[in-house]
């Protein structure tokens, strides 16, 4: 029986000195193996830190709005699609997500990457238009219904033993806001797209945002409702003394083509008290230039500028929104709107933005057909009043 066999059998046949020697040799062997493993891990860590340092010191274009790790694969695939038309990456993401709607539009084109979409939405929300004060809802259908109850249910006082009389039944009006397709068609040369230094995501987002913001702002004020939202001023505007539901009441300024401080006060109190707490004045820059010169009987200006950088100017204490699509202060113009637009005007839109690359229609340029669906209309005719620059 060998010494090894003897040790395996419980150390029978080994002297104490031999047993200690073998234990020390085993410890030294294990320690050397452990030390080698530690050295390899330290070397791998050092190599990773070196690569990270090189990556951080390499100039790179900042992804649009700061791409997160979760968004990076889609952003990279979308960038490739814009530059070359290669949609393999987007289709691969579609298969991974097991859902067609995550990357590909069934009608053609691709959903814009999250960074581009967020940039466009940010510009739209910050643009000087009714959108910034109106009610905005996201829908998945082709229209949005607003239900309006503008009648009183009725009430009565009851006694302990007396019989109760029926109260009036409320009437519900339904306002349907259809969604319309808003599109933009920017183009770029293929040579420019091949230039890796060209920020295709930022360029596309800015062009789309500019086009969409201007088109929306105009439609929400004066759109006729034909393939576009119906604007506030496209509805019948009548003297507030004969106002009825379905029309918008106006208060005359007292002078044709001019305005008086008293008429500004009149339009404020022509609006119901329930709407005044959240009301806003809407006018363009030319009208604002006229209004800010008005003074009360004590010589104080009705207009006051915001104290903070982001705070709007105020007229009689109410915020002022400068929307350049409002009419100029000419004779007979409906130049100023005043009301609670979060109750009075509703914007319905689909939350997604789509883009289709077209390299054929405008060679040697590449067209980018971007679309979104949006609609808008007055949802409460009592919540908005007009100050008309007219004698009566």
HELIX and SHEET records of a PDB file:
HELIX    1   1 UNK A    3  UNK A    8  1                                   6    
HELIX    2   2 UNK A   16  UNK A   57  1                                  42    
HELIX    3   3 UNK A   69  UNK A   84  1                                  16    
HELIX    4   4 UNK A   88  UNK A   97  1                                  10    
HELIX    5   5 UNK A  100  UNK A  102  5                                   3    
HELIX    6   6 UNK A  114  UNK A  126  1                                  13    
HELIX    7   7 UNK A  130  UNK A  132  5                                   3    
HELIX    8   8 UNK A  190  UNK A  194  1                                   5    
HELIX    9   9 UNK A  200  UNK A  222  1                                  23    
HELIX   10  10 UNK A  232  UNK A  234  5                                   3    
HELIX   11  11 UNK A  240  UNK A  242  5                                   3    
HELIX   12  12 UNK A  261  UNK A  270  1                                  10    
HELIX   13  13 UNK A  273  UNK A  276  1                                   4    
HELIX   14  14 UNK A  285  UNK A  291  1                                   7    
HELIX   15  15 UNK A  341  UNK A  344  1                                   4    
SHEET    1   A 4 UNK A 110  UNK A 111  0                                        
SHEET    2   A 4 UNK A 354  UNK A 358 -1                                        
SHEET    3   A 4 UNK A 365  UNK A 378 -1                                        
SHEET    4   A 4 UNK A 180  UNK A 189 -1                                        
SHEET    1   B 5 UNK A 110  UNK A 111  0                                        
SHEET    2   B 5 UNK A 354  UNK A 358 -1                                        
SHEET    3   B 5 UNK A 365  UNK A 378 -1                                        
SHEET    4   B 5 UNK A 345  UNK A 349 -1                                        
SHEET    5   B 5 UNK A 135  UNK A 138  1                                        
SHEET    1   C 2 UNK A 143  UNK A 149  0                                        
SHEET    2   C 2 UNK A 172  UNK A 178 -1                                        
SHEET    1   D 8 UNK A 237  UNK A 239  0                                        
SHEET    2   D 8 UNK A 248  UNK A 252  1                                        
SHEET    3   D 8 UNK A 384  UNK A 388  1                                        
SHEET    4   D 8 UNK A 336  UNK A 339 -1                                        
SHEET    5   D 8 UNK A 280  UNK A 283 -1                                        
SHEET    6   D 8 UNK A 318  UNK A 322  1                                        
SHEET    7   D 8 UNK A 314  UNK A 315 -1                                        
SHEET    8   D 8 UNK A 303  UNK A 304 -1                                        
SHEET    1   E 2 UNK A 254  UNK A 255  0                                        
SHEET    2   E 2 UNK A 258  UNK A 259 -1                                        
END                                                                             
